Amino acid sequence: MRARLKQPSRGFAVPRYGLSAQNAFRSGAAAPGWGMTRHKSSLSQEAARLLALELYREDKVSLGRAAELCQTPLAAFMDFATKHGVPALRYSFEDLEEERQTVDGLDRRG
């Protein structure tokens, strides 16, 4: 049985086997060292990173949690996300406006 591939808008494909990416981590199916031989361990690490990236891209986990899930240092996971077209930091115009208003409010008090 072939896995269907879902093509996310960010330019990489994630296999769908009936498990959500989050459940794949919980079940251990996507964890590094999930029963593959030693020469395939880098492949399983890459798969774990892609699953974690998909969870982060879908806003189901934080950036830090995604890095933890695939046992990758945060800075390395940020680079990985950027290389796959997923912004490592999410800072919207609304976030900027909220901070500007906070600073304006502090200026008025002081």
C-alpha positions in Angstrom: 0.0 0.0 0.0 1.4 3.3 -1.0 1.2 6.3 1.3 -0.6 9.3 0.0 1.5 12.5 0.1 0.0 15.7 1.2 1.8 18.6 -0.4 1.8 21.5 2.1 2.1 25.0 0.9 5.6 25.3 2.2 7.3 23.1 -0.4 7.8 19.6 1.2 5.7 16.5 1.3 4.7 14.6 4.4 3.5 11.0 4.1 0.0 10.3 5.5 -0.4 6.7 6.8 -3.5 7.1 8.9 -1.5 8.6 11.8 -1.4 12.3 12.4 2.1 13.6 12.8 1.5 14.2 16.5 0.2 10.6 17.0 3.2 9.2 15.1 5.5 10.8 17.7 3.3 9.5 20.6 3.3 6.0 19.2 7.1 6.0 18.6 6.6 5.4 14.9 8.5 8.5 14.0 11.0 8.6 16.8 14.7 8.5 15.9 16.0 4.9 16.1 12.5 3.4 15.5 13.8 0.0 14.6 15.7 0.9 11.4 19.2 -0.3 10.8 22.2 1.9 11.7 22.8 3.1 8.1 19.2 4.3 7.9 19.3 6.3 11.2 19.9 9.6 9.4 16.8 8.9 7.3 14.7 8.4 10.4 16.2 11.6 11.9 15.2 13.5 8.7 11.7 12.0 8.9 11.4 13.0 12.5 12.5 16.5 11.7 10.0 16.8 8.8 7.1 15.5 11.1 8.1 18.0 13.8 8.3 20.8 11.2 4.8 19.9 10.0 3.5 20.1 13.5 5.1 23.5 14.0 4.0 24.7 10.5 0.4 23.8 11.4 0.8 25.6 14.7 0.1 22.5 16.8 3.4 22.7 18.7 5.8 25.5 19.6 9.2 25.9 18.0 10.9 24.6 21.1 8.6 21.6 21.4 9.1 20.7 17.7 12.9 20.8 18.3 12.5 18.5 21.4 10.3 16.0 19.5 13.0 15.4 16.9 15.9 15.7 19.4 17.5 18.6 17.5 19.1 21.6 19.1 16.8 24.7 18.8 19.2 26.7 16.7 19.7 23.8 14.3 15.9 23.2 14.1 15.4 27.0 13.3 17.9 26.6 10.4 16.1 23.5 9.2 12.7 25.2 9.3 14.1 28.2 7.4 15.7 26.0 4.7 12.3 24.3 4.2 10.5 27.7 3.8 8.9 27.8 7.2 9.6 31.0 9.2 11.3 30.1 12.4 9.9 33.1 14.2 6.3 34.2 13.9 6.0 37.9 14.5 3.0 39.4 12.9 2.0 43.0 12.3 -0.5 42.6 15.1 2.3 41.5 17.5 4.3 44.6 16.5 1.3 46.9 17.0 0.6 45.4 20.4 4.2 46.0 21.5 4.1 49.5 20.2 1.0 50.3 22.2 2.6 48.8 25.3 5.7 50.9 24.9 3.5 54.0 24.3 1.6 53.2 27.5 4.9 52.9 29.5 6.2 56.2 28.1 3.0 58.0 29.3 3.5 56.7 32.8 7.1 57.5 33.2 
